[in-house]
Amino acid sequence: MSKTRIRAVWGTAQSEYIKWICSSRMLIFLCALIFIDQFAVKPLVEISKQTGVKLGLFEPFIAITNSDVLLMIMPIVFITLIGDFPKNDGNMLFCVQRTWRVNWLLGQMLFLVMSSLTFMLGVILSTFLAAAGYLQWSEQWSATVTDYSRLFPENADSVAANLIPENLYYQYVPLRSAGNSAVLIFLLLLVCGLIMLVFAELRQKLLGVGINVFLLLAGGAAIYLETPIRWAFPCCNAIVKTHFTKFFRQQIYEISYSYIYFFSIIVSLILLSLVLLRKTNFLTAGEE
């Protein structure tokens, strides 16, 4: 790739990112982070106070990324934040003509990567802030997570006691669980964004949003019902705990298959987007 093309791609992505990060929609992200922390982080902090044992550094993040509820909410929030992606403002046609179509499209994809990383970083940092003073570095699970139900059997069925289930702490060390969770959810966000990009090229943005929401809700239902078809949905593949049984060191579904699943979808969507680019009429791309 020539330096000129790299500059064009980076310039497009940088411009879109600055407009996005300065958008008033970031207030939605802030509100979502507050809700997420109240839903998962604060309950963990409370049981940490009860046990007198600090949480592992990444345990609040692991609780968030393995919550069936939050893993449907987070992608929906992300879709809301990039709801006009790719942005159809008055400069769109000028940018496409100046950078060429392929460079513009690659810039949009780079912006999607940057915005997805920013979203994940925001979630991670918010957990550190919300649990400040109750975190410590440890390569093992804290006793707060593993022993709370035994120490306080009357609270064994509480939400806080089940935020990090046996599926995780019997199978994975915290760092490995957090790493896989972060990467898989990042890939999930990329899939959501690429679906929106493809349907924007087809001048069917709302349909793209609708398909994303359908996949999330249908996937959530399939996870709840524990049907084999759940592995056809992105959100199930993004939850680390669903890959394991509760007590035996045995995977229900190889986590490597989930990576193959996401990479296959992402590559397919990128190729489809490049094919559709030739047929996209940017003079009318904003009209839906």
C-alpha positions as CSV (number, residue, x, y, z in Angstrom):
1,M,0.0,0.0,0.0
2,S,1.5,3.4,-1.0
3,K,2.1,6.2,1.4
4,T,-0.6,8.2,-0.4
5,R,-3.2,5.6,0.1
6,I,-2.2,5.1,3.8
7,R,-2.6,8.8,4.3
8,A,-5.9,8.9,2.6
9,V,-7.2,5.9,4.7
10,W,-5.9,7.3,7.9
11,G,-7.2,10.8,7.1
12,T,-10.7,9.4,6.5
13,A,-10.7,7.4,9.7
14,Q,-9.2,10.2,11.8
15,S,-11.8,12.7,10.5
16,E,-14.7,10.3,11.3
17,Y,-13.3,9.4,14.7
18,I,-12.9,13.0,15.8
19,K,-16.5,13.8,14.7
20,W,-17.7,10.6,16.5
21,I,-15.8,11.2,19.8
22,C,-17.0,14.8,20.0
23,S,-20.6,13.8,19.3
24,S,-23.3,14.4,21.9
25,R,-24.0,10.7,21.6
26,M,-21.1,10.1,23.9
27,L,-23.5,11.1,26.7
28,I,-25.4,7.9,25.9
29,F,-22.2,6.0,26.4
30,L,-21.6,7.7,29.7
31,C,-25.1,6.8,30.9
32,A,-24.6,3.2,29.7
33,L,-21.3,2.9,31.6
34,I,-23.0,4.1,34.8
35,F,-25.8,1.5,34.3
36,I,-23.3,-1.3,33.6
37,D,-21.3,-0.4,36.7
38,Q,-24.4,-0.3,38.9
39,F,-25.6,-3.6,37.4
40,A,-22.4,-5.6,37.8
41,V,-19.5,-3.8,39.4
42,K,-21.2,-2.3,42.5
43,P,-22.7,-5.7,43.6
44,L,-19.2,-7.2,43.4
45,V,-17.8,-4.4,45.4
46,E,-20.5,-5.0,48.1
47,I,-19.7,-8.7,48.4
48,S,-16.0,-7.7,48.5
49,K,-16.8,-5.6,51.5
50,Q,-18.6,-8.5,53.2
51,T,-15.8,-11.0,52.7
52,G,-13.0,-8.4,53.4
53,V,-11.1,-9.7,50.4
54,K,-10.3,-7.5,47.4
55,L,-11.4,-8.4,43.9
56,G,-9.0,-9.4,41.2
57,L,-8.1,-6.5,38.9
58,F,-10.1,-7.8,35.9
59,E,-12.9,-9.6,37.8
60,P,-15.5,-6.8,37.4
61,F,-14.8,-6.6,33.7
62,I,-15.2,-10.4,33.4
63,A,-18.5,-10.2,35.2
64,I,-19.7,-7.5,32.7
65,T,-18.6,-9.4,29.6
66,N,-20.1,-12.7,30.8
67,S,-23.5,-11.3,31.7
68,D,-26.2,-12.5,29.3
69,V,-28.1,-9.2,29.8
70,L,-25.2,-6.8,29.4
71,L,-23.8,-8.6,26.4
72,M,-27.0,-7.7,24.6
73,I,-27.1,-4.2,26.0
74,M,-23.5,-3.3,25.1
75,P,-23.7,-4.0,21.3
76,I,-27.1,-2.1,21.2
77,V,-25.4,0.9,22.8
78,F,-22.5,0.6,20.4
79,I,-24.9,0.5,17.4
80,T,-26.7,3.6,18.8
81,L,-23.4,5.4,19.1
82,I,-22.5,4.7,15.4
83,G,-26.1,4.9,14.3
84,D,-25.3,7.1,11.3
85,F,-22.2,4.9,10.2
86,P,-21.0,5.6,7.6
87,K,-21.8,9.2,8.2
88,N,-23.8,10.8,5.3
89,D,-23.1,14.5,5.9
90,G,-22.6,17.2,3.3
91,N,-18.9,16.4,2.9
92,M,-19.4,12.7,2.1
93,L,-19.4,13.0,-1.7
94,F,-16.4,15.4,-1.6
95,C,-14.4,13.0,0.7
96,V,-15.2,10.0,-1.6
97,Q,-14.1,11.9,-4.7
98,R,-10.9,13.2,-3.0
99,T,-9.7,9.9,-1.5
100,W,-11.2,7.5,-4.0
101,R,-13.8,4.9,-3.2
102,V,-11.6,2.1,-1.9
103,N,-9.6,4.4,0.3
104,W,-12.8,5.9,1.7
105,L,-14.2,2.4,2.5
106,L,-10.9,1.3,4.1
107,G,-11.0,4.5,6.1
108,Q,-14.5,3.7,7.3
109,M,-13.4,0.2,8.3
110,L,-10.4,1.6,10.2
111,F,-12.8,4.0,12.0
112,L,-14.9,1.1,13.0
113,V,-11.9,-0.6,14.5
114,M,-10.9,2.6,16.4
115,S,-14.4,3.2,17.7
116,S,-14.8,-0.5,18.8
117,L,-11.5,-0.3,20.6
118,T,-12.5,3.0,22.3
119,F,-15.8,1.4,23.4
120,M,-14.0,-1.6,24.9
121,L,-11.4,0.6,26.6
122,G,-14.2,2.8,28.1
123,V,-15.8,-0.2,29.6
124,I,-12.6,-1.5,31.1
125,L,-11.6,1.9,32.5
126,S,-15.0,2.4,34.0
127,T,-14.7,-0.9,35.9
128,F,-11.4,0.2,37.4
129,L,-12.9,3.5,38.5
130,A,-16.1,2.0,39.9
131,A,-14.2,-0.6,41.9
132,A,-11.3,1.7,42.9
133,G,-9.9,0.7,46.3
134,Y,-11.3,-2.8,46.1
135,L,-9.0,-4.2,43.4
136,Q,-5.7,-6.0,43.5
137,W,-3.5,-7.7,41.0
138,S,-3.7,-11.5,41.2
139,E,-3.2,-14.3,38.8
140,Q,-5.8,-16.4,40.6
141,W,-9.5,-15.8,41.3
142,S,-10.3,-13.9,44.5
143,A,-11.9,-15.7,47.4
144,T,-14.8,-13.2,47.1
145,V,-15.6,-14.8,43.7
146,T,-15.0,-18.4,44.6
147,D,-16.0,-18.7,48.2
148,Y,-18.8,-16.1,48.7
149,S,-21.7,-18.6,48.3
150,R,-20.0,-20.9,50.9
151,L,-19.3,-18.1,53.3
152,F,-22.8,-16.6,53.0
153,P,-25.1,-19.4,51.9
154,E,-28.2,-17.3,52.6
155,N,-27.0,-15.1,49.6
156,A,-26.0,-17.9,47.3
157,D,-28.8,-17.1,44.9
158,S,-28.2,-13.4,44.8
159,V,-27.2,-11.6,41.6
160,A,-23.8,-10.6,43.0
161,A,-22.9,-14.2,43.9
162,N,-23.6,-15.4,40.4
163,L,-22.0,-12.7,38.3
164,I,-18.9,-14.8,37.8
165,P,-20.1,-18.5,37.6
166,E,-18.3,-21.7,38.0
167,N,-18.1,-22.0,34.2
168,L,-15.3,-19.5,34.4
169,Y,-13.4,-19.8,37.6
170,Y,-13.2,-23.6,37.4
171,Q,-11.9,-23.5,33.8
172,Y,-9.9,-20.3,33.2
173,V,-7.5,-18.1,35.1
174,P,-8.7,-14.4,35.3
175,L,-6.3,-13.0,32.8
176,R,-7.1,-15.5,30.1
177,S,-10.8,-15.1,30.7
178,A,-10.5,-11.3,30.5
179,G,-8.4,-11.5,27.4
180,N,-10.7,-13.8,25.5
181,S,-13.8,-11.8,26.6
182,A,-12.3,-8.5,25.4
183,V,-11.2,-9.9,22.0
184,L,-14.5,-11.8,21.3
185,I,-16.6,-8.8,22.2
186,F,-14.4,-6.5,20.1
187,L,-15.0,-8.9,17.2
188,L,-18.8,-8.9,17.9
189,L,-18.8,-5.1,17.7
190,L,-16.9,-5.2,14.4
191,V,-19.5,-7.6,13.0
192,C,-22.3,-5.3,14.0
193,G,-20.5,-2.3,12.4
194,L,-19.7,-4.2,9.2
195,I,-23.4,-5.3,8.9
196,M,-24.4,-1.6,9.1
197,L,-21.7,-0.7,6.5
198,V,-23.0,-3.3,4.0
199,F,-26.6,-2.2,4.4
200,A,-25.6,1.4,4.1
201,E,-24.1,0.6,0.7
202,L,-27.4,-1.0,-0.2
203,R,-29.2,2.2,1.0
204,Q,-30.9,0.2,3.7
205,K,-29.4,1.5,6.9
206,L,-32.5,0.9,9.0
207,L,-32.7,-2.7,7.8
208,G,-29.1,-3.1,8.9
209,V,-29.8,-1.9,12.4
210,G,-32.9,-4.1,12.5
211,I,-30.9,-7.2,11.5
212,N,-28.3,-6.4,14.2
213,V,-31.0,-6.1,16.9
214,F,-32.7,-9.3,15.7
215,L,-29.5,-11.2,15.9
216,L,-28.8,-10.0,19.4
217,L,-32.3,-10.7,20.7
218,A,-32.7,-14.0,19.0
219,G,-29.2,-15.0,20.2
220,G,-30.1,-14.0,23.7
221,A,-33.2,-16.1,23.6
222,A,-31.2,-19.1,22.2
223,I,-28.6,-18.7,25.0
224,Y,-31.4,-18.7,27.6
225,L,-33.0,-21.8,26.2
226,E,-29.6,-23.5,25.7
227,T,-30.5,-24.7,22.3
228,P,-27.7,-26.0,19.9
229,I,-28.7,-23.3,17.4
230,R,-27.3,-20.6,19.8
231,W,-23.8,-21.1,18.2
232,A,-25.1,-19.6,15.0
233,F,-25.5,-16.2,16.7
234,P,-22.6,-13.8,17.3
235,C,-23.5,-12.9,20.9
236,C,-23.3,-16.6,22.1
237,N,-19.9,-16.9,20.5
238,A,-18.7,-13.8,22.3
239,I,-19.6,-15.1,25.9
240,V,-16.7,-17.1,27.3
241,K,-18.7,-18.8,30.0
242,T,-21.1,-20.4,27.5
243,H,-18.2,-22.5,26.1
244,F,-17.8,-24.5,29.3
245,T,-19.6,-26.9,31.6
246,K,-19.9,-25.8,35.2
247,F,-17.7,-28.4,36.9
248,F,-15.6,-30.3,34.5
249,R,-12.7,-29.0,32.6
250,Q,-14.4,-29.7,29.3
251,Q,-15.5,-27.3,26.6
252,I,-19.0,-27.6,25.2
253,Y,-17.9,-25.7,22.2
254,E,-14.2,-25.0,21.4
255,I,-13.4,-21.3,21.9
256,S,-11.2,-21.5,18.8
257,Y,-14.3,-22.3,16.8
258,S,-15.8,-18.9,17.9
259,Y,-12.7,-17.1,16.7
260,I,-13.0,-18.9,13.3
261,Y,-16.7,-18.0,13.3
262,F,-16.0,-14.3,13.8
263,F,-13.1,-14.1,11.4
264,S,-15.1,-15.9,8.7
265,I,-18.0,-13.5,9.1
266,I,-15.7,-10.4,9.2
267,V,-13.8,-11.4,6.1
268,S,-17.1,-12.2,4.2
269,L,-18.6,-8.8,5.2
270,I,-15.4,-7.0,4.1
271,L,-15.4,-8.7,0.7
272,L,-19.1,-8.1,0.2
273,S,-18.6,-4.5,1.1
274,L,-15.8,-4.1,-1.5
275,V,-18.1,-5.8,-4.1
276,L,-21.0,-3.5,-3.3
277,L,-18.7,-0.4,-3.4
278,R,-18.7,-0.5,-7.2
279,K,-22.5,-0.3,-7.4
280,T,-22.9,2.3,-4.6
281,N,-24.2,5.7,-5.9
282,F,-22.8,8.3,-3.5
283,L,-24.9,11.0,-5.0
284,T,-28.0,9.3,-3.4
285,A,-26.3,7.3,-0.6
286,G,-27.8,9.5,2.0
287,E,-31.4,9.0,0.8
288,E,-33.1,6.0,2.3
